[in-house]
Amino acid sequence: MLSPQTPVAGRSSSELLAAESEMGAVTLRVANLDVMTSYYSKAVRLTLLAHEGATADHPARSILGRVGNPIVILEHAPELKHASPHEAGLFHTAILFESEEDLATAVYSVAMAYPGSFTGSADHLVSLAFYFDDPEGNGIELYWDRPRSVWTRDSGGGIEMGVHPLDPNTFIRTHATQEAMDAAGVRNAKVGHVHLSVGDIPTATEFYINRLGFEWTTGNDRALFVSAGGYHHHMAMNVWNSRGAGPRQQTLGLGLVRIDVPTADDLGTLVERLGHHGIRTRDDGSTLEFNDPWLNTIQVTALA
């Protein structure tokens, strides 16, 4: 899946996000906070870490995650409308589980609580993935990674990923356990990657690779996969439903994509790089915020 926009290898560290960078919690703007909180807690089996009431400055919101680690932040925005399926925005939030048992248990839980929300599954060679839509139509991927030692490279130098059959019923029968169900609150999970719908791949390549500093891992003229530190992908962008889409309006759905970098120095390097490219940012010293070409908001935070 070699892309015609594949960047040249050998970029300096000042041109790249730190190798240890990871994705943070995804914020979703939601119409029905109670229904969405129930879905992510009771079906996806995330823990409600906090519920904050509305204030003059902030809407009511629920923060859900595992082991104190936020994964999804739901912000109440009943005044907003749903976006068209052909607009730019969120394709899916991908939640990464530590074991096949944890993944199978989560898939079983969602399928039992919301049987009509399942949209597909696939063996991607690097991972096993199951796809759902939440009650407001936001895509979710639940997945587990195979060890990096078994990942391979394709003829174009990218990490080889595919789409092969994966039967959910067989996977659940083989791996789901009551122990994993009972221990869901104490077993970790995190946002493994975020997949966006965008208007075109060359613009996504220029922004996410050449400016933000991710590295290309694979792609073609319809989809782009990028990462830091050799992961198969921390972010992806596709035009499968959204080719030609322009900047987003304020709608329900994606509110914020977070990226965590290791240190303040890493954040400072990013500030300089984005400034060099003329990208307007909002910077309070520990958190940097800016928009991509489709007005998806990206927030980058230094962990130390």
Rosetta blueprint (number, residue, H / E / L):
1 M L
2 L L
3 S L
4 P L
5 Q L
6 T L
7 P L
8 V L
9 A L
10 G L
11 R L
12 S L
13 S H
14 S H
15 E H
16 L L
17 L L
18 A L
19 A L
20 E L
21 S L
22 E E
23 M E
24 G L
25 A L
26 V E
27 T E
28 L E
29 R E
30 V E
31 A L
32 N L
33 L H
34 D H
35 V H
36 M H
37 T H
38 S H
39 Y H
40 Y H
41 S H
42 K H
43 A H
44 V L
45 R L
46 L L
47 T E
48 L E
49 L E
50 A E
51 H E
52 E E
53 G L
54 A L
55 T L
56 A L
57 D L
58 H L
59 P L
60 A L
61 R E
62 S E
63 I E
64 L E
65 G E
66 R E
67 V L
68 G L
69 N E
70 P E
71 I E
72 V E
73 I E
74 L E
75 E E
76 H E
77 A L
78 P L
79 E L
80 L L
81 K L
82 H L
83 A L
84 S L
85 P L
86 H L
87 E L
88 A L
89 G E
90 L E
91 F E
92 H E
93 T E
94 A E
95 I E
96 L E
97 F E
98 E L
99 S L
100 E H
101 E H
102 D H
103 L H
104 A H
105 T H
106 A H
107 V H
108 Y H
109 S H
110 V H
111 A H
112 M H
113 A H
114 Y L
115 P H
116 G H
117 S H
118 F E
119 T E
120 G E
121 S E
122 A E
123 D E
124 H L
125 L L
126 V L
127 S E
128 L E
129 A E
130 F E
131 Y E
132 F E
133 D E
134 D L
135 P L
136 E L
137 G L
138 N L
139 G E
140 I E
141 E E
142 L E
143 Y E
144 W E
145 D E
146 R L
147 P L
148 R H
149 S H
150 V H
151 W L
152 T L
153 R E
154 D L
155 S L
156 G L
157 G L
158 G L
159 I E
160 E L
161 M L
162 G L
163 V L
164 H E
165 P L
166 L L
167 D L
168 P H
169 N H
170 T H
171 F H
172 I H
173 R H
174 T H
175 H H
176 A L
177 T L
178 Q H
179 E H
180 A H
181 M H
182 D H
183 A L
184 A H
185 G H
186 V H
187 R L
188 N L
189 A E
190 K E
191 V E
192 G E
193 H E
194 V E
195 H E
196 L E
197 S E
198 V L
199 G L
200 D L
201 I H
202 P H
203 T H
204 A H
205 T H
206 E H
207 F H
208 Y H
209 I H
210 N H
211 R H
212 L L
213 G L
214 F L
215 E E
216 W E
217 T E
218 T E
219 G E
220 N L
221 D L
222 R L
223 A E
224 L E
225 F E
226 V E
227 S E
228 A L
229 G L
230 G L
231 Y L
232 H L
233 H L
234 H L
235 M E
236 A E
237 M E
238 N E
239 V L
240 W L
241 N L
242 S L
243 R L
244 G L
245 A L
246 G L
247 P L
248 R L
249 Q L
250 Q L
251 T L
252 L L
253 G E
254 L E
255 G E
256 L E
257 V E
258 R E
259 I E
260 D E
261 V E
262 P L
263 T L
264 A H
265 D H
266 D H
267 L H
268 G H
269 T H
270 L H
271 V H
272 E H
273 R H
274 L H
275 G H
276 H H
277 H L
278 G L
279 I L
280 R L
281 T L
282 R E
283 D E
284 D L
285 G L
286 S L
287 T E
288 L E
289 E E
290 F E
291 N E
292 D L
293 P L
294 W L
295 L L
296 N L
297 T E
298 I E
299 Q E
300 V E
301 T E
302 A E
303 L L
304 A L
